[in-house]
Amino acid sequence: MRKIHKNIVWLFILAFFVGESLLILVGSINFKSKLNYTLKDYTIQLKTSYESIFNTYELASDIVFEQIINKPEVLSLYSRAYKSNEKRQAEIRDSLYQMLNPVYLGLKTNVIKYLHFHLPDNRSFLRFHSPEKFGDDLTDVRESVRIANAEKILVQGFENGKIYNGFRFVYPLSYKGKHIGTVETSISFGVVNDMLYKQANNVYAFILKKSVLDKNVFDDEKSNYVKSALSDNWVEEKKFLHYDNTGENFTKETLEKLDRIIKKKYQNKLNENQAFSVFVNLKKSKYIVSFVPIINIKKEYVAYIISYTSDNYSNRYINSFITFIIVGSLLVLIITILFYVIYFKNITIESQHGALVESEERYKHIYNTIDIGIITTTLDGRIILANTKLLDLLNCKSLEELQTRNIQDFYVKPEERKTIIDNLSSEKSNRIEGEILWKNTNEKPLLIKFSTKKHIDNEGNPFAESVIQDITALRALEDSLKISELSLRKSNAAKDQFFSILAHDLRGPFNSLLGLTEIIALYPETIEEGKKTQFIQSIYRSIKNLYNLIENLLEWSRTQNGTISFNPTEVELKALVQNTINLLSEVVSSKEIDILANISSDIKLIADENMLKTIIRNLISNSIKFTHKNGLIKIYLGKTISKNDKDFIEIIVEDNGVGINKNDIDKLFKIESDFTNAGTEGEKGSGLGLVLVNEFVKKHEGSIKIESKKEVGTKVIFTFPILS
């Protein structure tokens, strides 16, 4: 049985490939035939269009000759030119030009581009397009003129000239039975190009053999030609360059690319003097370029008319070929598969049934064990199906319990469900993703990330299937990490500032101490007694400043690491302020500053005494530092404020010192701002004092603010809990 099965499979494969090969062969022959027919058709179209235009202008030229030139007054005047001397010829030339130029200008606009009279000996007599050029012998270069004079017959066709090339009609002239010369009407390629463009909106070019140019054209007129982009052996007139006459479907860049491809693949074909067309592929676009050779009056192939056309057929043929192959292949495949299916129907059904059962079991296992909630609902919110994870998430014991609710019941904002369904129902998207707030049956809020997609069941009814992930804990962790990061950044900034103060502000006092003690230690005999006293006082001040700085640093450090103790007790404010003033009396005396403390002895605060001392000491020290000699510092109480069932009293330290810029006030309480100024007598500071004051005031649930004006003074107002 297995061997028979294997043989039938091989027979199926062989039949399919044989049929496929025949289809490709037939399709390829048909495709190539259509392409060749299209190319031939385009070649014939260009050739027919060119010939019809030539015939049209032949008729127009005959009318011009009979109605305008072959008239007695013209013939009579011109008949005297051949035997006249140069002066008389010049007079005749001028008269003839004056007589016919108005007519020529009208013809030039509409029909005839060139009008040229020749003498019986083939010399040029008058070129209306270049009247200053005359007298040159055209015998060797203008076969049409030579034949028309010699045989006295009409000669017409393409011919190159001394200046330009054209499609010429040369008529013999006679007056009173005597041959008096010839006249030529001609049109340029520009006229032909315009007519071709009117018939088919394509781009046209006209190229001439370079050897013809070298042999015939005046040397000073050769600059009117440029080398053709298609071949070095061909040239193109500048004023008729096809790059300057692009159509709607062509750009100059496109034409240049097409010419490069044609030059590479087909330039040798130009030497065969045959009409032909070629397909050229350029990225996603296809083009047909057609060539029709032009024979001159000598029956020589000397030029080509070329058309550039957008290809609207090959893609159609390719699509037809592909469709033919696909449809044919499908038919062969379907027939063979039908046979295979019928033959092995029972085996296949049994195998598929087993695989289906296994797949269903696998899907159920994944569906109910995956750590992501999955729920299926109708668009109006009726719950169809949900997995175990979703039941756990919403605190439901069973699917039946969940199905008693509408999915909208679990939305914190039910209107958001309507927005989701509206977006799904629109044509813009059939999938919606985002984050939204849900709640479970216990009203516990859940931040969920969801992806909902709309489907259509077998009966055409829409339903929504959503994948749900609880990100409540994840978002809380993210928020916690952000807070920790911010705290860590602040802590690092504070540490950086702390070390900056240690490195910078401790150095100043130590340098002062080292300098003074070095002089005393090394050169004691040179120091007068009065100077020694000054040195000792300076040393004392430096040590005092250093002590205050270290004390502030230590206290600030303890606030940062949480080791500072906080023991609020009953504190008499007046005594504490007076003790602080006494400690600072030496500095106050040296600057001759008055300090007025107007505080009642009845005022009792609830405060940590050490912290309050630090606050008062720093505020008075700052006022001393920034107050000039003979200045005034006032310490007094403000109004009482109630906050959070507690009474607070305003304590004010005011001076008439240098003041602070308004923009700098906020920097005073931030250690990371590193803001500090020297005192009125160069006193150094660390910028740490007011940071400590701010933290200690907040520790007591108080507030602090600064009011200041430059060169007027500063007022520091802070609140502290008062004993009721």
BELPE-V525835 format. One line per field, one symbol per residue. ss: DSSP state (2 for helix, 1 for strand, 0 for the rest). phi: phi as a letter, one per 30 degrees, with the letter a starting at -180 (. if undefined). burial: + if it has 9 or more other ideal C-beta (glycine too) atoms within 8 Angstrom, else -. A space follows every 10 residues. Layout:
ss->???
phi->???
burial->???
//
This chain:
ss->0222222222 2222222222 2222222222 2222222222 2222222222 2222222222 2222222220 0222222220 0000022222 2222222222 2222222222 0001111100 0011111000 0000001000 0022222222 2000111110 0000011111 1111100111 1111111022 2222222220 0011111112 2222220022 2222111000 0001111222 0222000000 0222222222 2222222222 2200011111 1100111111 1111110000 1111111111 0002222222 2222222222 2222222222 2220222222 2222222222 2222222220 0011111100 0111110222 2220000022 2220012222 1000222222 2222200000 1111111110 0000111111 1111110000 0111111111 0222222222 2222222222 2222222222 2222222222 2222222222 2202220022 2222222222 2222222222 2222222222 2000000111 1122222222 2220222222 0001111100 0001111122 2222222222 2222200000 0111111111 1110011111 1111100000 0222222220 2220000000 0000000022 2222222220 0001111110 0011111111 1100
phi->.dddeddddd dddddddddd dddddddddd dddddddddd ddddeddddd dddedddddd dddddddbdd cedddddddd ddcddddddd ddeddddddc dedddddddc bccbbbcbde diddcacddb ddcaiddced cbeddddddd chbdbbkdad bdcbcaccbc cdcbbhicdc kbbbcabcde dddddddddb dccbbbcbdd dddddcdedd cdddbbdddd adcbbbdedc eddcbdcdcb cedddddddd ddddcbdddd ddhcdabbdb cbhccbbccc bbdccdddic dbabcbbcbd dccddddddd dddedddddd dddddddedd dddceddddd dddddddddd ddddddeccd dbdbbcbddd jddcaacddd dddcicdadd ddddcceddc ddcedddddd ddddddddac bbblbaccbd dciddbcccb bcbdbbddci cdbccbccbd cedddddddd dddddddddd dddddededd dedcdddeed dddddddddd dcbdddcddd deeddddddd dddddddddd dddddddddd cicddbbdbd bddddddddd dddcdddddd chccccccbd dddcccaddd ddeddddddd edddeccdei dbbbbaccdc bcahibcbcd cbcbbcddib dddcddddcc dddhcabddd ciddbciced ddeddddddc icbbbbcabe ickbbcbbcb dcdd
burial->----+--++- -+--++--++ --++--++-+ +--++--+++ -++-+++-++ --++-+++-+ ++-++--+++ ---+++++++ ++-----++- -++-+++-++ +--+--++-- -++++++++- -++++++++- +-++---+-- +++++++++- ----++++++ ++++++++++ +++++---++ ++++++++++ +++-+++--+ -+++++++++ -++--++--- ++-++--+-+ +--++++--+ ++--+++--+ ---+++++++ +++---+-++ ----++++++ -+--++++++ +++++++--- -+++++++++ +-+++-++-+ +--++--++- -++--+--++ +--+---+-- ---------- ------+--+ --+++++++- +++--++-++ +-++-+--+- -+----+--+ +----++--+ +-++------ -+---+++++ ----++++++ ++++------ -+++++++++ ++--+----- ---------+ +-++-+++-+ ++--++-+++ -++--++-++ ------+--- -+--+--++- ++++++-+++ +++-++++++ ---------- ++++-+++++ +--+--++-- +-+-+++-+- --+++++++- ++++++++++ +++++++--- +++++++--- +-----++++ +++++-++++ ---++--+-+ ++--+---++ --++++++++ ++++++++++ ++-+-+-+-- --++++++++ ++--
//
